């Protein structure tokens, strides 16, 4: 029973963290930008949400405020990158470092407990269900809504322009699209989703911590890579988005299993890094193997043809 409860909790947390992975997917895959604002904007969402809740603000409004804070953080990174020609990875690092101090200012201290504070999961009117079930159900509903909205938005003219910017920026610019604007909007949407996830995770776990975003980018990459392994190229975009959430759930279950097996929490970051490295390396290795196999097959056919 404790094991099943741990898996159930992992699924619920995987859905909430999967929303963060969707945000990273927008920059990492769609815009082809390595945005390191993630660790900071995730904590910003949690900090804003926690302060709003302790101030008596409605949990839904607190989530909205957290999302807006992510939009602002992503906008700052986008402006640094596009208007001041700072490389995207460096602009993200600058925003991430600055957000650490800003988050401390927002919270007033390094940790805000929410044990006796009403929140979205604690007071939601679903009688007779455990907290794990409530987190899972509400998280799933929110994730489905976000996937549907994302699928619709990235099918619009603006959303298609953002996707095209990541595929071929020069071509899109030649068509008269302002790629600086599409990058800023993409970064704002990405970090808005990340901060939204931070707010949801804060309410689910019952506290906000200044270090809660550390390593978030690696967790998101793990979810994206695992999700991409589950699908094939050319799959419907909505299926791709759903696969990212599935990848996050699988990642959380893997973490739960290795912790249940006795892995020290001190080694968790190292395990995650190794998992991501292996997941990124395997597709490349398999692609090279296929190329070598194809080359050998063609060579053999040519030799057979010459012999005949």
C-alpha positions as a Markdown table, in Angstrom:
| # | Residue | x | y | z |
|---|---|---|---|---|
| 1 | Unk | 0.0 | 0.0 | 0.0 |
| 2 | Unk | 2.7 | 2.6 | 0.8 |
| 3 | Unk | 4.3 | 1.7 | -2.6 |
| 4 | Unk | 1.1 | 2.3 | -4.4 |
| 5 | Unk | 0.5 | 5.6 | -2.6 |
| 6 | Unk | 4.0 | 6.7 | -3.6 |
| 7 | Unk | 3.3 | 5.8 | -7.3 |
| 8 | Unk | 0.0 | 7.7 | -7.1 |
| 9 | Unk | 1.8 | 10.7 | -5.7 |
| 10 | Unk | 4.4 | 10.5 | -8.4 |
| 11 | Unk | 1.8 | 10.5 | -11.1 |
| 12 | Unk | 0.1 | 13.6 | -9.6 |
| 13 | Unk | 3.4 | 15.4 | -9.3 |
| 14 | Unk | 4.4 | 14.3 | -12.8 |
| 15 | Unk | 1.4 | 16.0 | -14.2 |
| 16 | Unk | 2.1 | 19.3 | -12.4 |
| 17 | Unk | 5.8 | 19.3 | -13.3 |
| 18 | Unk | 4.8 | 18.3 | -16.8 |
| 19 | Unk | 3.3 | 21.7 | -17.3 |
| 20 | Unk | 6.7 | 23.1 | -16.7 |
| 21 | Unk | 8.1 | 20.7 | -19.2 |
| 22 | Unk | 5.6 | 22.0 | -21.8 |
| 23 | Unk | 7.0 | 25.5 | -21.2 |
| 24 | Unk | 10.6 | 24.3 | -21.7 |
| 25 | Unk | 9.4 | 22.4 | -24.9 |
| 26 | Unk | 8.3 | 25.7 | -26.4 |
| 27 | Unk | 11.8 | 27.2 | -26.2 |
| 28 | Unk | 13.9 | 24.1 | -26.5 |
| 29 | Unk | 12.1 | 22.5 | -29.5 |
| 30 | Unk | 9.8 | 25.1 | -31.1 |
| 31 | Unk | 12.0 | 28.2 | -30.8 |
| 32 | Unk | 15.3 | 26.2 | -30.8 |
| 33 | Unk | 16.5 | 28.4 | -27.9 |
| 34 | Unk | 18.4 | 27.2 | -24.8 |
| 35 | Unk | 16.5 | 29.3 | -22.2 |
| 36 | Unk | 18.0 | 28.9 | -18.7 |
| 37 | Unk | 15.5 | 31.3 | -17.1 |
| 38 | Unk | 13.5 | 28.2 | -16.1 |
| 39 | Unk | 15.1 | 27.6 | -12.6 |
| 40 | Unk | 14.3 | 31.2 | -11.7 |
| 41 | Unk | 10.9 | 31.6 | -13.2 |
| 42 | Unk | 9.6 | 28.3 | -11.7 |
| 43 | Unk | 10.6 | 29.6 | -8.2 |
| 44 | Unk | 9.1 | 33.0 | -9.0 |
| 45 | Unk | 5.8 | 31.4 | -9.7 |
| 46 | Unk | 5.9 | 29.5 | -6.4 |
| 47 | Unk | 7.0 | 32.6 | -4.5 |
| 48 | Unk | 4.2 | 34.9 | -6.0 |
| 49 | Unk | 1.6 | 32.2 | -5.4 |
| 50 | Unk | 2.7 | 31.6 | -1.8 |
| 51 | Unk | 2.7 | 35.3 | -0.9 |
| 52 | Unk | -0.7 | 35.7 | -2.6 |
| 53 | Unk | -2.2 | 32.8 | -0.6 |
| 54 | Unk | -0.9 | 34.0 | 2.7 |
| 55 | Unk | -2.4 | 37.4 | 1.9 |
| 56 | Unk | -5.8 | 35.9 | 1.7 |
| 57 | Unk | -6.1 | 35.9 | -2.1 |
| 58 | Unk | -8.2 | 33.3 | -3.9 |
| 59 | Unk | -6.1 | 30.2 | -5.0 |
| 60 | Unk | -7.2 | 30.6 | -8.6 |
| 61 | Unk | -6.2 | 34.3 | -8.6 |
| 62 | Unk | -2.9 | 33.3 | -7.0 |
| 63 | Unk | -2.2 | 30.9 | -9.9 |
| 64 | Unk | -3.1 | 33.6 | -12.4 |
| 65 | Unk | -0.7 | 36.0 | -10.6 |
| 66 | Unk | 2.1 | 33.4 | -10.7 |
| 67 | Unk | 1.5 | 33.0 | -14.5 |
| 68 | Unk | 1.8 | 36.7 | -15.1 |
| 69 | Unk | 5.1 | 36.8 | -13.1 |
| 70 | Unk | 6.4 | 34.2 | -15.5 |
| 71 | Unk | 5.3 | 36.2 | -18.5 |
| 72 | Unk | 7.3 | 39.2 | -17.2 |
| 73 | Unk | 10.4 | 37.0 | -16.5 |
| 74 | Unk | 10.3 | 35.6 | -20.0 |
| 75 | Unk | 9.7 | 39.0 | -21.5 |
| 76 | Unk | 12.8 | 40.3 | -19.7 |
| 77 | Unk | 14.9 | 37.4 | -21.1 |
| 78 | Unk | 13.5 | 38.0 | -24.6 |
| 79 | Unk | 14.3 | 41.7 | -24.5 |
| 80 | Unk | 17.9 | 41.1 | -23.3 |
| 81 | Unk | 18.3 | 38.6 | -26.2 |
| 82 | Unk | 16.6 | 40.4 | -29.0 |
| 83 | Unk | 17.0 | 44.1 | -28.2 |
| 84 | Unk | 20.5 | 44.0 | -26.8 |
| 85 | Unk | 21.9 | 41.1 | -28.8 |
| 86 | Unk | 22.8 | 39.1 | -25.8 |
| 87 | Unk | 23.1 | 35.4 | -26.6 |
| 88 | Unk | 20.0 | 33.5 | -25.5 |
| 89 | Unk | 21.8 | 31.2 | -23.1 |
| 90 | Unk | 23.5 | 34.2 | -21.4 |
| 91 | Unk | 20.3 | 36.2 | -21.3 |
| 92 | Unk | 18.6 | 33.3 | -19.5 |
| 93 | Unk | 21.4 | 33.0 | -17.0 |
| 94 | Unk | 21.3 | 36.7 | -16.3 |
| 95 | Unk | 17.5 | 36.5 | -15.7 |
| 96 | Unk | 17.9 | 33.4 | -13.6 |
| 97 | Unk | 20.5 | 35.0 | -11.3 |
| 98 | Unk | 18.5 | 38.2 | -11.0 |
| 99 | Unk | 15.3 | 36.3 | -10.2 |
| 100 | Unk | 17.0 | 34.6 | -7.2 |
| 101 | Unk | 17.3 | 38.0 | -5.4 |
| 102 | Unk | 13.8 | 39.1 | -6.6 |
| 103 | Unk | 12.3 | 35.9 | -5.3 |
| 104 | Unk | 13.8 | 36.6 | -1.9 |
| 105 | Unk | 12.4 | 40.1 | -2.0 |
| 106 | Unk | 8.9 | 38.7 | -2.9 |
| 107 | Unk | 8.9 | 36.1 | -0.2 |
| 108 | Unk | 10.7 | 38.1 | 2.5 |
| 109 | Unk | 12.5 | 34.9 | 3.6 |
| 110 | Unk | 13.8 | 31.7 | 2.1 |
| 111 | Unk | 10.7 | 29.6 | 2.9 |
| 112 | Unk | 7.0 | 30.1 | 3.2 |
| 113 | Unk | 4.9 | 27.3 | 4.7 |
| 114 | Unk | 1.3 | 27.0 | 3.6 |
| 115 | Unk | 0.1 | 24.2 | 6.0 |
| 116 | Unk | -2.8 | 26.3 | 7.5 |
| 117 | Unk | -3.5 | 28.3 | 4.3 |
| 118 | Unk | -6.4 | 27.5 | 2.0 |
| 119 | Unk | -5.3 | 26.3 | -1.4 |
| 120 | Unk | -6.6 | 24.8 | -4.6 |
| 121 | Unk | -6.0 | 21.2 | -3.6 |
| 122 | Unk | -6.8 | 21.3 | 0.0 |
| 123 | Unk | -10.2 | 23.0 | -0.2 |
| 124 | Unk | -11.5 | 21.8 | -3.5 |
| 125 | Unk | -15.0 | 20.3 | -3.2 |
| 126 | Unk | -14.3 | 16.7 | -4.0 |
| 127 | Unk | -15.5 | 14.7 | -1.0 |
| 128 | Unk | -14.1 | 11.4 | 0.1 |
| 129 | Unk | -10.9 | 11.5 | -2.0 |
| 130 | Unk | -7.3 | 11.6 | -0.6 |
| 131 | Unk | -5.0 | 14.5 | -1.4 |
| 132 | Unk | -3.1 | 12.4 | -3.9 |
| 133 | Unk | -6.3 | 11.8 | -5.9 |
| 134 | Unk | -7.3 | 15.5 | -5.8 |
| 135 | Unk | -3.9 | 16.6 | -7.0 |
| 136 | Unk | -4.0 | 14.0 | -9.8 |
| 137 | Unk | -7.5 | 14.9 | -10.9 |
| 138 | Unk | -7.1 | 18.7 | -10.8 |
| 139 | Unk | -3.7 | 18.5 | -12.3 |
| 140 | Unk | -5.0 | 16.3 | -15.2 |
| 141 | Unk | -7.8 | 18.7 | -15.9 |
| 142 | Unk | -5.5 | 21.7 | -16.0 |
| 143 | Unk | -3.0 | 19.9 | -18.1 |
| 144 | Unk | -5.7 | 18.9 | -20.7 |
| 145 | Unk | -6.9 | 22.5 | -20.9 |
| 146 | Unk | -3.4 | 23.8 | -21.4 |
| 147 | Unk | -2.7 | 21.2 | -24.1 |
| 148 | Unk | -5.9 | 22.1 | -26.0 |
| 149 | Unk | -5.2 | 25.8 | -25.7 |
| 150 | Unk | -1.5 | 25.3 | -26.9 |
| 151 | Unk | -2.7 | 23.1 | -29.8 |
| 152 | Unk | -5.1 | 25.9 | -30.9 |
| 153 | Unk | -2.7 | 28.8 | -30.4 |
| 154 | Unk | 0.2 | 27.2 | -32.3 |
| 155 | Unk | -2.1 | 26.6 | -35.1 |
| 156 | Unk | -3.0 | 30.3 | -35.4 |
| 157 | Unk | -1.0 | 32.7 | -37.6 |
| 158 | Unk | 1.0 | 34.0 | -34.7 |
| 159 | Unk | 1.7 | 30.5 | -33.2 |
| 160 | Unk | 2.7 | 29.2 | -36.6 |
| 161 | Unk | 5.1 | 32.2 | -37.0 |
| 162 | Unk | 6.7 | 31.3 | -33.6 |
| 163 | Unk | 7.2 | 27.6 | -34.7 |
| 164 | Unk | 8.5 | 28.7 | -38.0 |
| 165 | Unk | 11.0 | 31.1 | -36.3 |
| 166 | Unk | 12.6 | 28.1 | -34.6 |
| 167 | Unk | 12.7 | 26.1 | -37.9 |
| 168 | Unk | 14.2 | 28.7 | -40.2 |
| 169 | Unk | 14.5 | 32.2 | -38.8 |
| 170 | Unk | 16.0 | 33.8 | -42.0 |
| 171 | Unk | 13.2 | 32.5 | -44.2 |
| 172 | Unk | 10.5 | 33.8 | -41.7 |
| 173 | Unk | 12.2 | 37.2 | -41.6 |
| 174 | Unk | 12.3 | 37.3 | -45.4 |
| 175 | Unk | 8.5 | 36.9 | -45.4 |
| 176 | Unk | 8.1 | 40.0 | -43.3 |
| 177 | Unk | 7.7 | 38.5 | -39.9 |
| 178 | Unk | 9.3 | 40.3 | -37.0 |
| 179 | Unk | 11.3 | 37.4 | -35.5 |
| 180 | Unk | 12.3 | 39.5 | -32.4 |
| 181 | Unk | 8.6 | 39.8 | -31.5 |
| 182 | Unk | 8.0 | 36.0 | -32.0 |
| 183 | Unk | 10.9 | 35.2 | -29.8 |
| 184 | Unk | 9.8 | 37.5 | -27.0 |
| 185 | Unk | 6.2 | 36.1 | -27.2 |
| 186 | Unk | 7.5 | 32.6 | -27.2 |
| 187 | Unk | 9.7 | 33.1 | -24.2 |
| 188 | Unk | 6.9 | 34.8 | -22.4 |
| 189 | Unk | 4.5 | 32.0 | -23.0 |
| 190 | Unk | 7.1 | 29.4 | -22.1 |
| 191 | Unk | 8.0 | 31.0 | -18.8 |
| 192 | Unk | 4.3 | 31.8 | -18.1 |
| 193 | Unk | 3.7 | 28.0 | -18.2 |
| 194 | Unk | 6.7 | 27.4 | -16.1 |
| 195 | Unk | 5.6 | 29.8 | -13.4 |
| 196 | Unk | 2.1 | 28.4 | -13.5 |
| 197 | Unk | 3.6 | 25.0 | -12.8 |
| 198 | Unk | 5.6 | 26.5 | -9.9 |
| 199 | Unk | 2.4 | 27.9 | -8.4 |
| 200 | Unk | 0.6 | 24.6 | -8.7 |
| 201 | Unk | 3.5 | 22.6 | -7.2 |
| 202 | Unk | 3.7 | 25.1 | -4.4 |
| 203 | Unk | 0.0 | 24.6 | -3.5 |
| 204 | Unk | 0.3 | 20.8 | -3.8 |
| 205 | Unk | 3.4 | 20.5 | -1.6 |
| 206 | Unk | 2.3 | 23.1 | 0.9 |
| 207 | Unk | 5.2 | 25.4 | 0.9 |
| 208 | Unk | 7.4 | 27.7 | -1.3 |
| 209 | Unk | 11.2 | 27.6 | -1.1 |
| 210 | Unk | 13.8 | 29.8 | -2.7 |
| 211 | Unk | 15.6 | 26.7 | -4.1 |
| 212 | Unk | 12.6 | 24.9 | -5.4 |
| 213 | Unk | 13.5 | 25.7 | -9.0 |
| 214 | Unk | 17.1 | 24.4 | -8.9 |
| 215 | Unk | 17.5 | 21.6 | -11.5 |
| 216 | Unk | 14.1 | 22.2 | -13.0 |
| 217 | Unk | 15.6 | 22.6 | -16.5 |
| 218 | Unk | 17.2 | 19.1 | -16.2 |
| 219 | Unk | 13.9 | 17.6 | -15.1 |
| 220 | Unk | 12.1 | 19.2 | -18.0 |
| 221 | Unk | 14.6 | 18.0 | -20.5 |
| 222 | Unk | 14.3 | 14.5 | -19.0 |
| 223 | Unk | 10.5 | 14.7 | -19.5 |
| 224 | Unk | 10.8 | 16.0 | -23.0 |
| 225 | Unk | 13.4 | 13.3 | -24.1 |
| 226 | Unk | 11.3 | 10.5 | -22.5 |
| 227 | Unk | 8.2 | 11.9 | -24.2 |
| 228 | Unk | 9.9 | 12.0 | -27.6 |
| 229 | Unk | 10.9 | 8.4 | -27.2 |
| 230 | Unk | 7.3 | 7.5 | -26.8 |
| 231 | Unk | 6.2 | 9.1 | -30.1 |
| 232 | Unk | 7.5 | 8.9 | -33.6 |
| 233 | Unk | 8.3 | 11.8 | -35.9 |
| 234 | Unk | 5.4 | 13.3 | -37.8 |
| 235 | Unk | 2.9 | 12.6 | -35.0 |
| 236 | Unk | 0.1 | 15.0 | -34.5 |
| 237 | Unk | 1.2 | 18.1 | -32.5 |
| 238 | Unk | -1.4 | 17.5 | -29.8 |
| 239 | Unk | -0.1 | 14.0 | -29.3 |
| 240 | Unk | 3.4 | 15.5 | -29.0 |
| 241 | Unk | 2.2 | 17.8 | -26.2 |
| 242 | Unk | 0.5 | 15.0 | -24.4 |
| 243 | Unk | 3.6 | 12.9 | -24.7 |
| 244 | Unk | 5.6 | 15.6 | -22.8 |
| 245 | Unk | 3.2 | 15.2 | -19.9 |
| 246 | Unk | 3.5 | 11.4 | -20.1 |
| 247 | Unk | 7.3 | 11.7 | -20.1 |
| 248 | Unk | 7.1 | 13.8 | -17.0 |
| 249 | Unk | 4.9 | 11.2 | -15.3 |
| 250 | Unk | 7.3 | 8.4 | -16.3 |
| 251 | Unk | 10.2 | 10.4 | -15.1 |
| 252 | Unk | 8.6 | 10.9 | -11.7 |
| 253 | Unk | 7.7 | 7.2 | -11.4 |
| 254 | Unk | 11.4 | 6.3 | -12.3 |
| 255 | Unk | 12.6 | 8.7 | -9.5 |
| 256 | Unk | 10.1 | 7.1 | -7.1 |
| 257 | Unk | 11.2 | 3.6 | -7.9 |
| 258 | Unk | 14.9 | 4.4 | -7.5 |
| 259 | Unk | 14.3 | 6.1 | -4.2 |
| 260 | Unk | 12.2 | 3.2 | -3.1 |
| 261 | Unk | 15.1 | 0.9 | -4.1 |
| 262 | Unk | 17.4 | 2.8 | -1.7 |
| 263 | Unk | 19.0 | 5.6 | -3.7 |
| 264 | Unk | 20.1 | 8.5 | -1.5 |
| 265 | Unk | 18.4 | 11.8 | -2.1 |
| 266 | Unk | 21.8 | 13.4 | -2.2 |
| 267 | Unk | 22.5 | 11.4 | -5.4 |
| 268 | Unk | 19.2 | 12.3 | -7.0 |
| 269 | Unk | 20.6 | 15.2 | -9.1 |
| 270 | Unk | 23.4 | 13.0 | -10.4 |
| 271 | Unk | 21.0 | 10.2 | -11.3 |
| 272 | Unk | 18.8 | 12.7 | -13.2 |
| 273 | Unk | 21.8 | 14.1 | -15.1 |
| 274 | Unk | 22.9 | 10.6 | -16.1 |
| 275 | Unk | 19.4 | 9.7 | -17.1 |
| 276 | Unk | 19.1 | 12.7 | -19.4 |
| 277 | Unk | 22.6 | 12.2 | -20.8 |
| 278 | Unk | 21.7 | 8.5 | -21.7 |
| 279 | Unk | 18.3 | 9.5 | -23.1 |
| 280 | Unk | 19.9 | 12.1 | -25.3 |
| 281 | Unk | 22.8 | 9.8 | -26.4 |
| 282 | Unk | 20.7 | 6.7 | -27.3 |
| 283 | Unk | 18.9 | 8.3 | -30.3 |
| 284 | Unk | 22.1 | 9.6 | -31.7 |
| 285 | Unk | 23.8 | 6.2 | -31.2 |
| 286 | Unk | 20.9 | 4.4 | -32.9 |
| 287 | Unk | 20.9 | 6.8 | -35.8 |
| 288 | Unk | 24.6 | 6.2 | -36.4 |
| 289 | Unk | 24.1 | 2.5 | -36.2 |
| 290 | Unk | 21.4 | 2.7 | -38.8 |
| 291 | Unk | 23.7 | 4.8 | -41.1 |
| 292 | Unk | 26.5 | 2.2 | -40.7 |
| 293 | Unk | 24.1 | -0.7 | -41.4 |
| 294 | Unk | 22.6 | 1.1 | -44.4 |
| 295 | Unk | 26.1 | 1.8 | -45.8 |
| 296 | Unk | 27.3 | -1.8 | -45.3 |
| 297 | Unk | 24.1 | -3.0 | -47.0 |
| 298 | Unk | 24.6 | -0.7 | -50.0 |
| 299 | Unk | 28.3 | -1.7 | -50.3 |
| 300 | Unk | 27.4 | -5.4 | -50.3 |
| 301 | Unk | 24.7 | -4.9 | -52.9 |
| 302 | Unk | 27.2 | -3.0 | -55.1 |
| 303 | Unk | 29.8 | -5.7 | -54.7 |
| 304 | Unk | 27.3 | -8.4 | -55.5 |
| 305 | Unk | 26.2 | -6.4 | -58.6 |
| 306 | Unk | 29.9 | -6.1 | -59.8 |
| 307 | Unk | 30.4 | -9.8 | -59.2 |
| 308 | Unk | 27.5 | -10.7 | -61.4 |
